[in-house]
Amino acid sequence: MRDERQVPSSGTIRIPLRRYRLASRPAYVDVDGGHLTVRLPSYFGAELWRIPVAEVCIVDRGYEGQVQREVTTGKWLTRPVAIPFLRTTSPLSGTNLELHFRSKQRLPQISFRGALNATVPYVLAKTAAGTWVDGVALRVLDPDSASRALAGAGCDTTRAPSWWIADHREVTTDPVAITNLAKADRSASSMRRAFFAVAVLLFLASRLVGKSSAGFALLGLALLAALLAIWAGARGARRLGLWDPPSPQRDG
């Protein structure tokens, strides 16, 4: 079997992602010619996602997932940060490589299953406006080697992801604006809890289906709740500007 970690062509470094080896196509990040080329068939099909190396910052291991809207006391990001985890294995597996972008990058067209896995709005991703992200989280085979390869190619590295993002996004110190942002964040937290509750409901329903008539009723209720949660989440995300394209006056 060919080793996916081998250099595919002269001057190109391949960073393989973890995946189900017998049931999925190879997924990887290639570093070549000043660009990262991301191949994720389960999300983007045959389309490749190209990102300029100059746009990329590696979050040092142990600091993943620490971007907060409140950068420091009295200083907030004016928009929420979208850093989806494009998982390629079990939902129970966490990320081990997080990349942030100097300016927001547009995701390629995404599959329905991929959108659900990454909690990316499928309908919005299909529109002309598209879906734009501040970064991406991945699970690679060798995170230490991947970080070294990306740093060697010219990517920034940070141990303070909130501060790094704040340096490249609009922030505010206005007390009234911060109060409104905090209120919006509380609403977003409630929505995340609702998604978790729906996921639990779907799990319970799947266990009961076939064992009693109540299982089918619970499954129908869970599916309806899931559709409502997805609709409400997409509407809330649009209102907050979570997936909006970059503004020249605000990002970069």
N, C-alpha and C positions, 0 to 999 in steps of 0.2 A: 504493500500500500504506500502511495506517495505521501511523504511528510508535508503537511500543509504549511509548516513553518519555513520551508525552503524558500530562497529568493526566487520569485517567479521569472524575473528577467533582470538584466544588468542594471544596477542602480536602484532597484525597487525593493523595499522592505515590506514583507507581509506579516501582519499581526492577526493570527486566527482567533476567532471568537469561539467560546464554548457553545456546543450544540449537541442535539441528539444525533449521534454519528450515523445510525442506521436508517433514520427516518427523515433526514433533512439534508438540504444542499449546503455546501460549504459557505460559511459566512466569515468575512474578514475585513480588515482595513489595510489598504496598500498605501505606502508613503513613497511618492515619486514626483519629481519635477515641481516641487513647491506646492503640492496638493495632497490631501488625504482623499482616498477613494474608498467609500464604504459600500460593501456588498452585503445586503441583507435580504435574501430572496423571500423569506417568510413575511417581510414587511413591504418591500418595494418591487418584488418580482425580479425582472431582468434589468431594471433601471439601477444605475449607479449614482451614488450621492457624492459629489465632489466638493470639498471644502478647502480653501486656501490655508496652507500651513500658518501664514501670518495672522490668521484669524483665531487660532486655536491656543488655548491654555490648558495645561494638564493640572488637575487638582491632585495634590500630593496625597498618597494613600493615608487613610485614617481621617481625612477631612471631607470625604464625600458626603453629599447631602446636607451640608451645613449652611447653604445660602438661605438667609433670612431677609424678609422685607425690611425689618428694622436693622439697619446696618450698625448703628450705635444709638445711644440715647439721644432723641431729638433729631435723628436723620434717617429718613426712610426712602426706599426706592418708590418711584411714583407708579410703577407697574409691577405686577407679579412676574416671577421668573419661571419660564417654561423649560424644564430639563427632563424630558421623558426618559424612562429606562426602557430601552429596546431589548427586552429579555429574549434570549435564544434557547433557554433551558427551562427548568421548573420554575413556577411562580414563587417557590420558596427560596430560590437562590437569589442572592443579592448582587449588587454591582461591585466591580473591582477596578473599574476605570471610568473616571468622569472627566469629560472635556467641556470647557466653557468657550464661548465664542465672543470675540471682540465686538462684533455686531451680529444681530440675529441672522440665522441662516434658514432658508426655506427647505422644508422636508420634501422629498419626492412624493409622487402619488403613492398612497399607502393602501394596503389591502384592508378589508373589513376586519378580518381576524387580527391583523397587526394593530389596527387602530384600537381594538378592544384591549389587547395585551398591553399597549403602551398608554392607554387612556388618552389617546389623541382623537380629536373630533373628526370622524370619518367624512361627514358631509362637507365640513369646511375644507378639508384637505383636497376635495374634488373640485372646489370652486376656483375661479381665476385668481382670487386673493391668496389662496393657499394657506398652509400652516407654517408658521415661523417659530423657531425655537432659539433659546439663549444658550443651549448646550445639549449634551446627550450623555446618558450613562449606559455603559456596556459591561459585558462580562467576557473577559478575554482569557485565553489559556494561561498566559504568563504575564501578569500585570507589571512586574518589575522590569522585565525585558521590554514590554510595550512602552512603558514610561521613558526608559532610556532611549529607545529608538525614536520616539516622538520628540524628546528634548534635543537629541542629536540632529534631528531634521530642522530644528529651529522653533519649535513650539515653546511658549512661555510655560512656567511652572509656578503654582501658588500654594501656600498653606493657609491663606486667608481668602477663601472663595467669595464671601460676601463683600469684602473690600475690593477685590479685583473686579467683580461685577459692577459695583458702585462707581468705580473709576471709568466705566464705559457705558453707563446708563444715567438717565436723569434721576436726580434725588431731590428731596424737598426737606426743608426745616420748618415749614409753615405749620403752626400748631393746629389750625383748622383742617388743613389738608391731611395731616397725620391722623387726626381723629376720624376722618372719613375713611382713610385707608385701613385703619385698625378695624372699623366696623365692617368693611368689605372682607377683610381677612377672617373675621369671626364667621361671616356667612359662608366663606369658602371652607372653613373647618367643619361647619355643620354639614355641608354637602359631602365632604370626604367621609364623615361618620355615616351619612345616609348610604353612600356607596358600599361601605363595609357591611352595614346591616343588610343591604340587598344581597351582597355576596353570600352572607351567612344563610339568608333565606333560600337562595338558590341551591346551596349545598344541602340544606335540610330537605328541601323538596326533592332533589335528585335521589336522596337516600330512601324517601318514602314512596316514590312512584313505583307502582306495581305491587306494593304491600297493602295499600288501602285506597279507597276512593278519595279519601282526604288528601292523599299525596298528590293526585292530579289537580285537585283544587288549589293546593298550596303552590304547585308548580306554575299554574296559570297566574296566580296572584303575584308570585315572584317575578315572572317574566314581565307582567304589566308594570310592576314597581321598577324593574330594571330599565324598561323603555322610558318611563317617566324620569328616572334619575339621570339617564343619559341625555334626555332632552333638556332637563333643568341645568345639568352641568355644562352643556354646550352653550346654552343661553347665558349662563353666568360668566363663563369664560370669555364670550364675546363682549359682554358688558365691561369686564375688567381689562380687556385688551391683552389677554394672556397669550394668544396666538397671533397677534397683529404683526404686520411687517415692520421693519425698523423705520424710524423717522430720522432723517439726516440731522435734525436739530437736537435729537435726544440720544441716539445710540451711536456707538463707534468710538 
